[in-house]
């Protein structure tokens, strides 16, 4: 009896996994990376796509359809330059030139 219940549970989990595959969280099939300024998108001649993200430094491969990203920035939108105090180089002082004889 225990084996039968275990078999039924195993089959049920397998069927649910098969039925849920390929579904997205919000119903979209288009990756958010396709319109992101931090994305590097390479398209092949046979329709294949290679997507990588360079947000925060190194280049990381993205192997799934992204529906939400905290580092997303719209491609083509003007970026603001931000100065963080304490991390900018201090201004150099200008000294008078002295002639040594």
Jmol script that loads the backbone (N, CA, C; Angstrom):
load data "model"
ATOM      1  N   UNK A   1       0.820  -1.191   0.000  1.00  0.00           N
ATOM      2  CA  UNK A   1       0.000   0.000   0.000  1.00  0.00           C
ATOM      3  C   UNK A   1       0.871   1.264   0.000  1.00  0.00           C
ATOM      4  N   UNK A   2       1.956   1.245   0.799  1.00  0.00           N
ATOM      5  CA  UNK A   2       2.851   2.393   0.840  1.00  0.00           C
ATOM      6  C   UNK A   2       3.524   2.607  -0.508  1.00  0.00           C
ATOM      7  N   UNK A   3       3.896   1.524  -1.156  1.00  0.00           N
ATOM      8  CA  UNK A   3       4.539   1.628  -2.467  1.00  0.00           C
ATOM      9  C   UNK A   3       3.582   2.199  -3.508  1.00  0.00           C
ATOM     10  N   UNK A   4       2.322   1.806  -3.425  1.00  0.00           N
ATOM     11  CA  UNK A   4       1.327   2.312  -4.350  1.00  0.00           C
ATOM     12  C   UNK A   4       1.132   3.819  -4.165  1.00  0.00           C
ATOM     13  N   UNK A   5       1.056   4.276  -2.916  1.00  0.00           N
ATOM     14  CA  UNK A   5       0.908   5.705  -2.642  1.00  0.00           C
ATOM     15  C   UNK A   5       2.141   6.475  -3.107  1.00  0.00           C
ATOM     16  N   UNK A   6       3.307   5.912  -2.875  1.00  0.00           N
ATOM     17  CA  UNK A   6       4.541   6.547  -3.319  1.00  0.00           C
ATOM     18  C   UNK A   6       4.579   6.644  -4.842  1.00  0.00           C
ATOM     19  N   UNK A   7       4.136   5.594  -5.524  1.00  0.00           N
ATOM     20  CA  UNK A   7       4.086   5.597  -6.978  1.00  0.00           C
ATOM     21  C   UNK A   7       3.088   6.628  -7.501  1.00  0.00           C
ATOM     22  N   UNK A   8       1.935   6.735  -6.860  1.00  0.00           N
ATOM     23  CA  UNK A   8       0.921   7.711  -7.270  1.00  0.00           C
ATOM     24  C   UNK A   8       1.456   9.141  -7.090  1.00  0.00           C
ATOM     25  N   UNK A   9       2.103   9.415  -5.972  1.00  0.00           N
ATOM     26  CA  UNK A   9       2.664  10.742  -5.718  1.00  0.00           C
ATOM     27  C   UNK A   9       3.754  11.054  -6.746  1.00  0.00           C
ATOM     28  N   UNK A  10       4.609  10.090  -7.031  1.00  0.00           N
ATOM     29  CA  UNK A  10       5.688  10.272  -8.000  1.00  0.00           C
ATOM     30  C   UNK A  10       5.130  10.583  -9.383  1.00  0.00           C
ATOM     31  N   UNK A  11       4.111   9.854  -9.811  1.00  0.00           N
ATOM     32  CA  UNK A  11       3.491  10.082 -11.114  1.00  0.00           C
ATOM     33  C   UNK A  11       2.798  11.443 -11.146  1.00  0.00           C
ATOM     34  N   UNK A  12       2.133  11.809 -10.070  1.00  0.00           N
ATOM     35  CA  UNK A  12       1.440  13.093 -10.000  1.00  0.00           C
ATOM     36  C   UNK A  12       2.429  14.259 -10.100  1.00  0.00           C
ATOM     37  N   UNK A  13       3.547  14.170  -9.418  1.00  0.00           N
ATOM     38  CA  UNK A  13       4.576  15.212  -9.495  1.00  0.00           C
ATOM     39  C   UNK A  13       5.144  15.290 -10.909  1.00  0.00           C
ATOM     40  N   UNK A  14       5.356  14.147 -11.534  1.00  0.00           N
ATOM     41  CA  UNK A  14       5.854  14.136 -12.910  1.00  0.00           C
ATOM     42  C   UNK A  14       4.877  14.761 -13.886  1.00  0.00           C
ATOM     43  N   UNK A  15       3.606  14.467 -13.755  1.00  0.00           N
ATOM     44  CA  UNK A  15       2.583  15.029 -14.641  1.00  0.00           C
ATOM     45  C   UNK A  15       2.474  16.542 -14.443  1.00  0.00           C
ATOM     46  N   UNK A  16       2.484  16.996 -13.201  1.00  0.00           N
ATOM     47  CA  UNK A  16       2.413  18.431 -12.944  1.00  0.00           C
ATOM     48  C   UNK A  16       3.651  19.150 -13.465  1.00  0.00           C
ATOM     49  N   UNK A  17       4.813  18.547 -13.309  1.00  0.00           N
ATOM     50  CA  UNK A  17       6.037  19.142 -13.839  1.00  0.00           C
ATOM     51  C   UNK A  17       6.004  19.260 -15.348  1.00  0.00           C
ATOM     52  N   UNK A  18       5.483  18.239 -16.017  1.00  0.00           N
ATOM     53  CA  UNK A  18       5.371  18.269 -17.474  1.00  0.00           C
ATOM     54  C   UNK A  18       4.364  19.318 -17.926  1.00  0.00           C
ATOM     55  N   UNK A  19       3.254  19.451 -17.204  1.00  0.00           N
ATOM     56  CA  UNK A  19       2.212  20.406 -17.581  1.00  0.00           C
ATOM     57  C   UNK A  19       2.659  21.847 -17.347  1.00  0.00           C
ATOM     58  N   UNK A  20       3.510  22.098 -16.355  1.00  0.00           N
ATOM     59  CA  UNK A  20       3.918  23.456 -16.012  1.00  0.00           C
ATOM     60  C   UNK A  20       5.162  23.918 -16.761  1.00  0.00           C
ATOM     61  N   UNK A  21       5.841  23.050 -17.477  1.00  0.00           N
ATOM     62  CA  UNK A  21       7.074  23.450 -18.148  1.00  0.00           C
ATOM     63  C   UNK A  21       6.773  24.451 -19.261  1.00  0.00           C
ATOM     64  N   UNK A  22       7.698  25.340 -19.497  1.00  0.00           N
ATOM     65  CA  UNK A  22       7.542  26.321 -20.565  1.00  0.00           C
ATOM     66  C   UNK A  22       6.657  27.502 -20.224  1.00  0.00           C
ATOM     67  N   UNK A  23       6.110  27.531 -19.026  1.00  0.00           N
ATOM     68  CA  UNK A  23       5.263  28.664 -18.648  1.00  0.00           C
ATOM     69  C   UNK A  23       6.113  29.767 -18.042  1.00  0.00           C
ATOM     70  N   UNK A  24       5.702  31.008 -18.254  1.00  0.00           N
ATOM     71  CA  UNK A  24       6.413  32.138 -17.686  1.00  0.00           C
ATOM     72  C   UNK A  24       5.624  32.718 -16.529  1.00  0.00           C
ATOM     73  N   UNK A  25       6.284  33.533 -15.722  1.00  0.00           N
ATOM     74  CA  UNK A  25       5.654  34.090 -14.535  1.00  0.00           C
ATOM     75  C   UNK A  25       4.539  35.067 -14.888  1.00  0.00           C
ATOM     76  N   UNK A  26       4.818  35.989 -15.807  1.00  0.00           N
ATOM     77  CA  UNK A  26       3.819  37.004 -16.134  1.00  0.00           C
ATOM     78  C   UNK A  26       3.146  36.786 -17.485  1.00  0.00           C
ATOM     79  N   UNK A  27       3.419  35.674 -18.130  1.00  0.00           N
ATOM     80  CA  UNK A  27       2.759  35.351 -19.385  1.00  0.00           C
ATOM     81  C   UNK A  27       3.469  35.861 -20.622  1.00  0.00           C
ATOM     82  N   UNK A  28       4.599  36.543 -20.472  1.00  0.00           N
ATOM     83  CA  UNK A  28       5.305  37.051 -21.639  1.00  0.00           C
ATOM     84  C   UNK A  28       6.391  36.083 -22.069  1.00  0.00           C
ATOM     85  N   UNK A  29       6.650  36.057 -23.335  1.00  0.00           N
ATOM     86  CA  UNK A  29       7.693  35.201 -23.878  1.00  0.00           C
ATOM     87  C   UNK A  29       8.923  36.007 -24.294  1.00  0.00           C
ATOM     88  N   UNK A  30       8.843  37.344 -24.210  1.00  0.00           N
ATOM     89  CA  UNK A  30       9.939  38.209 -24.635  1.00  0.00           C
ATOM     90  C   UNK A  30      10.767  38.582 -23.409  1.00  0.00           C
ATOM     91  N   UNK A  31      12.067  38.436 -23.512  1.00  0.00           N
ATOM     92  CA  UNK A  31      12.960  38.751 -22.403  1.00  0.00           C
ATOM     93  C   UNK A  31      13.109  40.252 -22.234  1.00  0.00           C
ATOM     94  N   UNK A  32      13.178  40.689 -20.989  1.00  0.00           N
ATOM     95  CA  UNK A  32      13.379  42.095 -20.666  1.00  0.00           C
ATOM     96  C   UNK A  32      14.756  42.559 -21.135  1.00  0.00           C
ATOM     97  N   UNK A  33      15.684  41.628 -21.272  1.00  0.00           N
ATOM     98  CA  UNK A  33      17.049  41.957 -21.699  1.00  0.00           C
ATOM     99  C   UNK A  33      17.101  42.544 -23.105  1.00  0.00           C
ATOM    100  N   UNK A  34      16.118  42.253 -23.934  1.00  0.00           N
ATOM    101  CA  UNK A  34      16.141  42.731 -25.312  1.00  0.00           C
ATOM    102  C   UNK A  34      16.024  44.249 -25.411  1.00  0.00           C
ATOM    103  N   UNK A  35      15.539  44.913 -24.358  1.00  0.00           N
ATOM    104  CA  UNK A  35      15.410  46.371 -24.367  1.00  0.00           C
ATOM    105  C   UNK A  35      16.253  47.028 -23.282  1.00  0.00           C
ATOM    106  N   UNK A  36      17.182  46.305 -22.686  1.00  0.00           N
ATOM    107  CA  UNK A  36      17.998  46.826 -21.591  1.00  0.00           C
ATOM    108  C   UNK A  36      19.313  47.391 -22.113  1.00  0.00           C
ATOM    109  N   UNK A  37      19.764  48.491 -21.501  1.00  0.00           N
ATOM    110  CA  UNK A  37      21.020  49.121 -21.905  1.00  0.00           C
ATOM    111  C   UNK A  37      22.235  48.312 -21.467  1.00  0.00           C
ATOM    112  N   UNK A  38      22.099  47.451 -20.465  1.00  0.00           N
ATOM    113  CA  UNK A  38      23.228  46.659 -19.966  1.00  0.00           C
ATOM    114  C   UNK A  38      23.387  45.332 -20.680  1.00  0.00           C
ATOM    115  N   UNK A  39      22.525  45.039 -21.630  1.00  0.00           N
ATOM    116  CA  UNK A  39      22.559  43.742 -22.306  1.00  0.00           C
ATOM    117  C   UNK A  39      23.425  43.788 -23.557  1.00  0.00           C
ATOM    118  N   UNK A  40      24.128  42.681 -23.780  1.00  0.00           N
ATOM    119  CA  UNK A  40      24.875  42.478 -25.018  1.00  0.00           C
ATOM    120  C   UNK A  40      24.166  41.339 -25.738  1.00  0.00           C
ATOM    121  N   UNK A  41      23.568  41.635 -26.887  1.00  0.00           N
ATOM    122  CA  UNK A  41      22.756  40.653 -27.604  1.00  0.00           C
ATOM    123  C   UNK A  41      23.432  40.322 -28.923  1.00  0.00           C
ATOM    124  N   UNK A  42      23.683  39.028 -29.128  1.00  0.00           N
ATOM    125  CA  UNK A  42      24.284  38.565 -30.365  1.00  0.00           C
ATOM    126  C   UNK A  42      23.288  37.633 -31.037  1.00  0.00           C
ATOM    127  N   UNK A  43      22.945  37.913 -32.277  1.00  0.00           N
ATOM    128  CA  UNK A  43      21.982  37.093 -33.010  1.00  0.00           C
ATOM    129  C   UNK A  43      22.693  36.360 -34.145  1.00  0.00           C
ATOM    130  N   UNK A  44      22.339  35.098 -34.317  1.00  0.00           N
ATOM    131  CA  UNK A  44      22.935  34.293 -35.374  1.00  0.00           C
ATOM    132  C   UNK A  44      22.096  34.304 -36.638  1.00  0.00           C
ATOM    133  N   UNK A  45      22.621  33.707 -37.686  1.00  0.00           N
ATOM    134  CA  UNK A  45      21.926  33.683 -38.966  1.00  0.00           C
ATOM    135  C   UNK A  45      20.751  32.720 -38.969  1.00  0.00           C
ATOM    136  N   UNK A  46      20.738  31.768 -38.070  1.00  0.00           N
ATOM    137  CA  UNK A  46      19.635  30.784 -38.010  1.00  0.00           C
ATOM    138  C   UNK A  46      18.620  31.089 -36.919  1.00  0.00           C
ATOM    139  N   UNK A  47      18.636  32.324 -36.412  1.00  0.00           N
ATOM    140  CA  UNK A  47      17.650  32.724 -35.416  1.00  0.00           C
ATOM    141  C   UNK A  47      18.083  32.513 -33.974  1.00  0.00           C
ATOM    142  N   UNK A  48      19.283  31.996 -33.741  1.00  0.00           N
ATOM    143  CA  UNK A  48      19.721  31.787 -32.368  1.00  0.00           C
ATOM    144  C   UNK A  48      20.147  33.114 -31.748  1.00  0.00           C
ATOM    145  N   UNK A  49      20.016  33.216 -30.412  1.00  0.00           N
ATOM    146  CA  UNK A  49      20.353  34.426 -29.678  1.00  0.00           C
ATOM    147  C   UNK A  49      21.304  34.086 -28.543  1.00  0.00           C
ATOM    148  N   UNK A  50      22.269  34.954 -28.329  1.00  0.00           N
ATOM    149  CA  UNK A  50      23.171  34.868 -27.188  1.00  0.00           C
ATOM    150  C   UNK A  50      23.019  36.171 -26.432  1.00  0.00           C
ATOM    151  N   UNK A  51      22.570  36.107 -25.179  1.00  0.00           N
ATOM    152  CA  UNK A  51      22.352  37.305 -24.376  1.00  0.00           C
ATOM    153  C   UNK A  51      23.292  37.270 -23.182  1.00  0.00           C
ATOM    154  N   UNK A  52      23.985  38.376 -22.967  1.00  0.00           N
ATOM    155  CA  UNK A  52      24.869  38.518 -21.812  1.00  0.00           C
ATOM    156  C   UNK A  52      24.599  39.866 -21.160  1.00  0.00           C
ATOM    157  N   UNK A  53      24.898  39.961 -19.869  1.00  0.00           N
ATOM    158  CA  UNK A  53      24.658  41.185 -19.115  1.00  0.00           C
ATOM    159  C   UNK A  53      25.987  41.697 -18.575  1.00  0.00           C
ATOM    160  N   UNK A  54      26.246  42.998 -18.733  1.00  0.00           N
ATOM    161  CA  UNK A  54      27.479  43.565 -18.206  1.00  0.00           C
ATOM    162  C   UNK A  54      27.218  44.565 -17.085  1.00  0.00           C
ATOM    163  N   UNK A  55      26.087  44.436 -16.399  1.00  0.00           N
ATOM    164  CA  UNK A  55      25.770  45.308 -15.284  1.00  0.00           C
ATOM    165  C   UNK A  55      26.717  45.007 -14.120  1.00  0.00           C
ATOM    166  N   UNK A  56      27.379  46.014 -13.621  1.00  0.00           N
ATOM    167  CA  UNK A  56      28.239  45.845 -12.458  1.00  0.00           C
ATOM    168  C   UNK A  56      29.611  45.276 -12.766  1.00  0.00           C
ATOM    169  N   UNK A  57      30.013  45.287 -14.004  1.00  0.00           N
ATOM    170  CA  UNK A  57      31.364  44.814 -14.297  1.00  0.00           C
ATOM    171  C   UNK A  57      31.391  43.719 -15.335  1.00  0.00           C
ATOM    172  N   UNK A  58      31.757  42.509 -14.920  1.00  0.00           N
ATOM    173  CA  UNK A  58      31.968  41.387 -15.829  1.00  0.00           C
ATOM    174  C   UNK A  58      30.780  41.039 -16.701  1.00  0.00           C
ATOM    175  N   UNK A  59      31.029  40.248 -17.709  1.00  0.00           N
ATOM    176  CA  UNK A  59      30.006  39.821 -18.661  1.00  0.00           C
ATOM    177  C   UNK A  59      29.462  38.465 -18.231  1.00  0.00           C
ATOM    178  N   UNK A  60      28.158  38.392 -17.921  1.00  0.00           N
ATOM    179  CA  UNK A  60      27.530  37.155 -17.460  1.00  0.00           C
ATOM    180  C   UNK A  60      26.472  36.707 -18.457  1.00  0.00           C
ATOM    181  N   UNK A  61      26.474  35.435 -18.794  1.00  0.00           N
ATOM    182  CA  UNK A  61      25.501  34.880 -19.733  1.00  0.00           C
ATOM    183  C   UNK A  61      24.130  34.771 -19.063  1.00  0.00           C
ATOM    184  N   UNK A  62      23.082  35.120 -19.803  1.00  0.00           N
ATOM    185  CA  UNK A  62      21.700  34.991 -19.324  1.00  0.00           C
ATOM    186  C   UNK A  62      21.057  33.883 -20.147  1.00  0.00           C
ATOM    187  N   UNK A  63      20.739  32.758 -19.509  1.00  0.00           N
ATOM    188  CA  UNK A  63      20.235  31.577 -20.212  1.00  0.00           C
ATOM    189  C   UNK A  63      18.734  31.364 -20.055  1.00  0.00           C
ATOM    190  N   UNK A  64      18.008  32.386 -19.658  1.00  0.00           N
ATOM    191  CA  UNK A  64      16.562  32.219 -19.452  1.00  0.00           C
ATOM    192  C   UNK A  64      15.845  33.508 -19.831  1.00  0.00           C
ATOM    193  N   UNK A  65      14.529  33.460 -19.918  1.00  0.00           N
ATOM    194  CA  UNK A  65      13.724  34.633 -20.243  1.00  0.00           C
ATOM    195  C   UNK A  65      13.533  35.459 -18.978  1.00  0.00           C
ATOM    196  N   UNK A  66      14.030  36.684 -18.986  1.00  0.00           N
ATOM    197  CA  UNK A  66      13.968  37.555 -17.813  1.00  0.00           C
ATOM    198  C   UNK A  66      12.674  38.361 -17.859  1.00  0.00           C
ATOM    199  N   UNK A  67      11.902  38.334 -16.752  1.00  0.00           N
ATOM    200  CA  UNK A  67      10.672  39.128 -16.708  1.00  0.00           C
ATOM    201  C   UNK A  67      10.783  40.287 -15.730  1.00  0.00           C
ATOM    202  N   UNK A  68      11.796  40.271 -14.833  1.00  0.00           N
ATOM    203  CA  UNK A  68      11.990  41.356 -13.882  1.00  0.00           C
ATOM    204  C   UNK A  68      13.467  41.406 -13.505  1.00  0.00           C
ATOM    205  N   UNK A  69      14.022  42.614 -13.444  1.00  0.00           N
ATOM    206  CA  UNK A  69      15.444  42.774 -13.133  1.00  0.00           C
ATOM    207  C   UNK A  69      15.641  44.083 -12.383  1.00  0.00           C
ATOM    208  N   UNK A  70      16.392  44.047 -11.274  1.00  0.00           N
ATOM    209  CA  UNK A  70      16.613  45.268 -10.493  1.00  0.00           C
ATOM    210  C   UNK A  70      17.619  46.190 -11.158  1.00  0.00           C
ATOM    211  N   UNK A  71      18.417  45.690 -12.086  1.00  0.00           N
ATOM    212  CA  UNK A  71      19.397  46.518 -12.769  1.00  0.00           C
ATOM    213  C   UNK A  71      18.955  46.992 -14.138  1.00  0.00           C
ATOM    214  N   UNK A  72      17.668  46.850 -14.449  1.00  0.00           N
ATOM    215  CA  UNK A  72      17.147  47.193 -15.770  1.00  0.00           C
ATOM    216  C   UNK A  72      17.206  48.691 -16.011  1.00  0.00           C
ATOM    217  N   UNK A  73      17.705  49.096 -17.175  1.00  0.00           N
ATOM    218  CA  UNK A  73      17.657  50.499 -17.600  1.00  0.00           C
ATOM    219  C   UNK A  73      17.301  50.520 -19.084  1.00  0.00           C
ATOM    220  N   UNK A  74      16.410  51.414 -19.440  1.00  0.00           N
ATOM    221  CA  UNK A  74      15.867  51.469 -20.791  1.00  0.00           C
ATOM    222  C   UNK A  74      16.959  51.883 -21.771  1.00  0.00           C
ATOM    223  N   UNK A  75      17.081  51.149 -22.854  1.00  0.00           N
ATOM    224  CA  UNK A  75      18.069  51.456 -23.891  1.00  0.00           C
ATOM    225  C   UNK A  75      17.676  52.753 -24.581  1.00  0.00           C
ATOM    226  N   UNK A  76      18.621  53.662 -24.753  1.00  0.00           N
ATOM    227  CA  UNK A  76      18.365  54.917 -25.432  1.00  0.00           C
ATOM    228  C   UNK A  76      17.924  56.042 -24.515  1.00  0.00           C
ATOM    229  N   UNK A  77      17.654  55.752 -23.268  1.00  0.00           N
ATOM    230  CA  UNK A  77      17.255  56.787 -22.325  1.00  0.00           C
ATOM    231  C   UNK A  77      18.506  57.472 -21.790  1.00  0.00           C
ATOM    232  N   UNK A  78      18.438  58.780 -21.627  1.00  0.00           N
ATOM    233  CA  UNK A  78      19.594  59.530 -21.142  1.00  0.00           C
ATOM    234  C   UNK A  78      19.940  59.106 -19.718  1.00  0.00           C
ATOM    235  N   UNK A  79      21.215  58.865 -19.482  1.00  0.00           N
ATOM    236  CA  UNK A  79      21.680  58.452 -18.166  1.00  0.00           C
ATOM    237  C   UNK A  79      22.110  59.671 -17.373  1.00  0.00           C
ATOM    238  N   UNK A  80      21.879  59.638 -16.085  1.00  0.00           N
ATOM    239  CA  UNK A  80      22.321  60.710 -15.210  1.00  0.00           C
ATOM    240  C   UNK A  80      23.700  60.349 -14.662  1.00  0.00           C
ATOM    241  N   UNK A  81      24.590  61.310 -14.659  1.00  0.00           N
ATOM    242  CA  UNK A  81      25.879  61.112 -14.025  1.00  0.00           C
ATOM    243  C   UNK A  81      25.739  61.479 -12.564  1.00  0.00           C
ATOM    244  N   UNK A  82      26.173  60.599 -11.708  1.00  0.00           N
ATOM    245  CA  UNK A  82      26.026  60.796 -10.277  1.00  0.00           C
ATOM    246  C   UNK A  82      27.407  60.885  -9.656  1.00  0.00           C
ATOM    247  N   UNK A  83      27.615  61.894  -8.840  1.00  0.00           N
ATOM    248  CA  UNK A  83      28.867  62.032  -8.105  1.00  0.00           C
ATOM    249  C   UNK A  83      28.620  61.628  -6.666  1.00  0.00           C
ATOM    250  N   UNK A  84      29.363  60.655  -6.212  1.00  0.00           N
ATOM    251  CA  UNK A  84      29.227  60.188  -4.837  1.00  0.00           C
ATOM    252  C   UNK A  84      30.334  60.846  -4.024  1.00  0.00           C
ATOM    253  N   UNK A  85      29.960  61.612  -3.031  1.00  0.00           N
ATOM    254  CA  UNK A  85      30.958  62.320  -2.245  1.00  0.00           C
ATOM    255  C   UNK A  85      31.797  61.335  -1.450  1.00  0.00           C
ATOM    256  N   UNK A  86      33.074  61.631  -1.397  1.00  0.00           N
ATOM    257  CA  UNK A  86      33.990  60.769  -0.668  1.00  0.00           C
ATOM    258  C   UNK A  86      34.725  59.811  -1.588  1.00  0.00           C
ATOM    259  N   UNK A  87      34.248  59.634  -2.808  1.00  0.00           N
ATOM    260  CA  UNK A  87      34.878  58.727  -3.750  1.00  0.00           C
ATOM    261  C   UNK A  87      35.485  59.455  -4.941  1.00  0.00           C
ATOM    262  N   UNK A  88      35.370  60.781  -4.970  1.00  0.00           N
ATOM    263  CA  UNK A  88      35.940  61.535  -6.076  1.00  0.00           C
ATOM    264  C   UNK A  88      37.340  61.986  -5.699  1.00  0.00           C
ATOM    265  N   UNK A  89      38.239  62.050  -6.665  1.00  0.00           N
ATOM    266  CA  UNK A  89      39.595  62.509  -6.334  1.00  0.00           C
ATOM    267  C   UNK A  89      39.566  63.966  -5.886  1.00  0.00           C
ATOM    268  N   UNK A  90      40.400  64.267  -4.904  1.00  0.00           N
ATOM    269  CA  UNK A  90      40.449  65.639  -4.405  1.00  0.00           C
ATOM    270  C   UNK A  90      41.132  66.529  -5.426  1.00  0.00           C
ATOM    271  N   UNK A  91      40.731  67.782  -5.444  1.00  0.00           N
ATOM    272  CA  UNK A  91      41.328  68.732  -6.375  1.00  0.00           C
ATOM    273  C   UNK A  91      42.775  68.980  -5.968  1.00  0.00           C
ATOM    274  N   UNK A  92      43.625  69.017  -6.958  1.00  0.00           N
ATOM    275  CA  UNK A  92      45.036  69.283  -6.691  1.00  0.00           C
ATOM    276  C   UNK A  92      45.248  70.781  -6.521  1.00  0.00           C
ATOM    277  N   UNK A  93      46.130  71.110  -5.623  1.00  0.00           N
ATOM    278  CA  UNK A  93      46.456  72.508  -5.414  1.00  0.00           C
ATOM    279  C   UNK A  93      47.469  72.936  -6.459  1.00  0.00           C
ATOM    280  N   UNK A  94      47.361  74.167  -6.890  1.00  0.00           N
ATOM    281  CA  UNK A  94      48.287  74.716  -7.871  1.00  0.00           C
ATOM    282  C   UNK A  94      49.320  75.547  -7.124  1.00  0.00           C
ATOM    283  N   UNK A  95      50.569  75.217  -7.318  1.00  0.00           N
ATOM    284  CA  UNK A  95      51.652  75.934  -6.670  1.00  0.00           C
ATOM    285  C   UNK A  95      52.311  76.874  -7.652  1.00  0.00           C
ATOM    286  N   UNK A  96      52.918  77.947  -7.120  1.00  0.00           N
ATOM    287  CA  UNK A  96      53.661  78.874  -7.929  1.00  0.00           C
ATOM    288  C   UNK A  96      54.963  78.223  -8.358  1.00  0.00           C
ATOM    289  N   UNK A  97      55.338  78.500  -9.582  1.00  0.00           N
ATOM    290  CA  UNK A  97      56.616  77.967 -10.037  1.00  0.00           C
ATOM    291  C   UNK A  97      57.755  78.754  -9.418  1.00  0.00           C
ATOM    292  N   UNK A  98      58.778  78.037  -8.998  1.00  0.00           N
ATOM    293  CA  UNK A  98      59.949  78.663  -8.384  1.00  0.00           C
ATOM    294  C   UNK A  98      61.155  78.343  -9.227  1.00  0.00           C
ATOM    295  N   UNK A  99      61.898  79.368  -9.510  1.00  0.00           N
ATOM    296  CA  UNK A  99      63.111  79.174 -10.301  1.00  0.00           C
ATOM    297  C   UNK A  99      64.284  78.920  -9.370  1.00  0.00           C
ATOM    298  N   UNK A 100      64.944  77.762  -9.582  1.00  0.00           N
ATOM    299  CA  UNK A 100      66.103  77.419  -8.744  1.00  0.00           C
ATOM    300  C   UNK A 100      67.358  77.807  -9.511  1.00  0.00           C
ATOM    301  N   UNK A 101      68.213  78.599  -8.866  1.00  0.00           N
ATOM    302  CA  UNK A 101      69.433  79.088  -9.503  1.00  0.00           C
ATOM    303  C   UNK A 101      70.626  78.309  -9.022  1.00  0.00           C
TER     304      UNK A 101
END
end "model"
wireframe off; spacefill off
backbone 0.3
color backbone group
